[in-house]
Amino acid sequence: MTAAPELSRRETLRWAWRQLTSMRTALFLLLLLAIAAVPGSLVPQRGVDARAVEGFTLDHPELSPWLERLGAFSVYTSPWFSAVYVLLMVSLIGCIVPRTIVYTKALRARPPRAPRNFERMPASATFETTASVDEVLAAGRRTLGRARIDVVDHELRAEKGYLRETGNLIFHISVVLVLVGVAGGALFGYRGSAIVTEGHGFSNVLTQYDDFASGALFDPDDLPPFSMQIAEVDAKFRLSGPQRGSPRLFAARGDVAARPGAEDEPFDIRVNHPLKVDGTSVFLVGQGYAPVFRIADANGDVAFHDAVPFLPSDNTYTSTGVVKVPDARPEGLGFQGFFLPTAVSTGKEEAPVSVFPAAANPLVGLFVFSGDLGVDDGTPQSVYVLDKDKLTQEKNPDGTPFRVSLSPGQVADLPGGGTIELTGVRQFARLQISSSPLVGLPLVAIVVGVLGLVLSLSIKPRRTWIRARRRATAEGRSRTVVEVAVLDRVPRGDLPADLDDFLQRLRSQLPNEETA
């Protein structure tokens, strides 16, 4: 047996291109993309919530390094996800372009000629009438209505259902537009988050973000120059029932200026009702508490007086945080501890806990450290982490760690001199600031794609042929033999019934003469 010749490089590339641009490959890649997106829903994503990724890493120290290697914390920007995404887009475009060319030619083409033997067709029928050939063909035109019709040599050729392929093309083009819209947002958009306390402001510059991620083609110099001031953060929780303690209202109110020198305008951000400024959306995604501390050093000078956000760690808003006072003298001070919105003590030997997320009985507990905080050596630090490498923890005379517990208005003396006072409690808003160009394109494309799919599924592409010829009977009379055949381009089970209905309507259009 002779072996098949090897394909040349050009033939191999042509074969690979045909495989890639086949509809089967496109469907496979679409399924693969859906499966590839699953880890992004199960594992926290760094571009969405960097703190959740840090928490997951701490909770799963053995699993996290493997997930990091696989890009599971950044699924939608990972090389393997991008590869599937690009291949799917190329495959769809490679399917659409040839089909569009073929469809365009089909729109200009005449209906195909009738087969020689109608009996081989899925549905056919023959009857005789005294109407003339021209009358039969005219009746056929009226019966077929808006179908494309061509009459050649006593033969009527008709075809309808061209819009089915239009619906198919619209659907596939819509899928490409969805991919383009999502890719455009990922490449040219940005997303970041910031915590802003009541009475403080936010300016849309990189240094104001707690975390920031942008597309590969986004230039940070293009950030819209808006600024906002938060006057009030409003949080209300359910007081009773099975959902006691769950939030029922989150809102942030204040003023925003679209650009320097512009007039301030009031805003009221609520969950799922973002503030929109110059193509950027500002979402309220969280809330918490920021205790206000007044700290005096050993010299009696006020070294710190401001609100410090403490990050919630559970549903009762038990929060953790740090306070850094590098300007204290003779050496810097650091505090690390917790905040309880509604503190309740179960016993003298038991640590207090929070039983409700609202600030009904706030309490702060802090451990005290002194020394070099490391904020002046030029190394970036998180405001939520206390670097203890050069710090000494203050202790009681019995050697146990020194801790202060403060309610609003209370003052505590520090071991090395100075005081710390909890002057009040403010709330903070956790904001997500994002811009996604072409964000409306996927939504419009999905709606149009569904309409195209409905159009494709509801239209029957069908070809109909009517052939008429005269014949002489034994009685010397002349009659017309009418042959009708119908072919569905998409197989359906209702073709014989549709043919019977068509024949009935066709005969009703003939002159009132005898038919058989």
PyMOL commands that set and color helices and strands:
alter all, ss='L'
color gray80, all
select helices_A, chain A and resi 9-20+23-36+38-42+50-59+63-70+72-77+79-108+118-120+133-144+162-188+206-208+220-222+440-458+495-509
alter helices_A, ss='H'
color red, helices_A
select strands_A, chain A and resi 123-129+148-151+155-160+190-197+201-203+211-214+227-237+247-257+265-270+275-277+280-296+302-307+311-312+319-325+332-340+343-344+353-354+363-371+391-393+403-406+411-413+419-435+462-472+478-488
alter strands_A, ss='S'
color yellow, strands_A
deselect
rebuild
show_as cartoon
